[in-house]
């Protein structure tokens, strides 16, 4: 049961992001749009980091979400990321990951759980595979994913979502334009 009062005809997740605190949630929607549509990270790397954060946040919506499938207008094909990538995110040694995908998972985990423990050895490994622009992109994406997933989890709207994931983003955007 959500920790906010939601009218019975409303989807709790869409209501939270589309109707409450509109001065902030409209800005949050813009940030979400930027993360999902303007990140220059390859989709597999983005998804590896995103789904690791979903597990850390314990956000059910985020775990089920598939960016290529559920985010309208994402430029890459829905089959660009095999389901195996999602299934093995808790085992970054899986041989289906590239070095960059493994590092994206590790970065997301460290950023969320122990950001001050990112030592020089870790940064050397990151810089061997990512440009500074890519690292800033990854950090902004991970930071946003932590924040938005935790908002959903704190208010317990991550289990209550009734809207199909493919319709959720459009529903929130429409509510904020109204």
N, C-alpha and C positions, 0 to 999 in steps of 0.2 A: 504494500500500500504506500503510495507516495507520501512524502512528508510535507507536502503543500496541498492546499485545497484546490481540487481540479473539478470543474463542472462535469457532470456525468457524461455529457455528449462530447467532451473533449478528450483527445489523446494526451496523456500526462506529459510525455516528452515534447510534443509539439507545443503544448500549452506553456510549459516552462520556457522554452526558447522563443516562442512567438508572441506570447501575451504578457508575460511578467517582466518587470523592470525593462521596458522597451528602450530606454536611453542606453542601457548597457547591452541588452541582448541584440539590438540591431547592429551595434559595433562588433559584437561577438560573431554575428552572422557574416559580416564582412571579413573578419579574420578567418573564419572557417572557409569561406569561399576562396580566399587567398591561399590558404594551406592546401586545399584540395585541387585548385585549378592553376595556381601560379608556381608551386614548388617545381624546381627544375630537377629534382631527384628522380631517377628512374623509378617507375611504379613499383617494381619488386623491392627495391631498397626502402622506399617510403612505406610500403605495406609491412615489411619485416619490422621496422621500427614501430609503426602504428599498432600492430597487433601485439607486440611485446608490451607496449604501454597499456593496451586493453586488458591484458592479463594482470599487470601490476595494479591497475585501477580496479580490477574485478568488475569491469563494466560489460554487462551481457550484450547490450546493443552493439558496442564497439567490437566485441569478439565475433559477432555474427556478420558485421558489416564487411562488405567487399568493395573497395573504392571503385574499381573498374565497372562492377556490376551495379552498384547502388548510388553512384554519384553521377547525375546527369552531366553530360558534356566533358567528362574526363577523356582525354585524347587517345588513350590506349585501349586496345580491345579487351573485353571482359575475360578472355581466356589467357591473357598475357601473364597472369599470376596463377600457377597451378595450386590446387587446394593443399598439396603437400607442403608448400611454404608455410601456410597457416598452421598446419598440424604439427610442424616440427619447431616452432618458434621457441619452445622451452628447451630445445636441444640444438643450440647454435652450431654444434659440431657436425650436424647433418651434412652429408656430402652433396646435397642439392643446393646448398648456399654458395654464393661467390664470397670472396674475401670481403668485399664491400658490404654485402648483405649481413655477414657475420658481425662486422664492425658496427653497422647501423643498429643491430640488435643490442650489442654490448653498450654502445653509446646511449641508447634509449634506457637501458636498465641502469647504467651508472648515473645518468642524468636524474632519473626518478628516485633512485634509492640511496645513492651516496655520491653526489656530485662533487664533493670536495676531494674525493679519492681518485680523481682523474689525474694520474701521475704523468711524468714526462715520457715514460715508456709507452703509455697508452696514446698520448698525443703524437708521438713519433710514428706509431702504427697508423693512426688516423691520417696524418699528413702524407704518409707513403701512398695512400689510396684516394684521398679526397683533396680538392682545392679548398682554400679558405672560404670562397663563396659557397661551396657545397656544405661545408661544416656549419656555417651560419644558417643556411637553409635548413639543414637537419636539426639544429638546435631550436630554431624558431618553431618548426613543425612539432618536434617532441614536446616542447614547452606548452604549446597550445593543446596538444592531445592530452597531456596530463591534466591541464586545467579543465577542459571541457568534459572529459570523461569523469573526473572527480565531482564536478558539479552534478552531473547526471546520477552518479552513484550516491552522493551525499543526500540528495533529495529522493532517492529510491524511485526514480522514474525509468531506470534502465531495464527493469523487469516488466514494467507496466505498458510499454509501448504497444499500441494496437495498430499503428499505421505500418504498412509494408515498408521495409527499409528503402526500397526504390522510390517511394513517394514521400518519405519523411523530409528530406532536404527541401523539396519544392513546397511542401506544406508550411514549413517554418518560414521560408522566404516570403511566401504569399501573405502569411499572417503579419509579418513585420512591415510589409508594404501598405497594408490596410490602415 
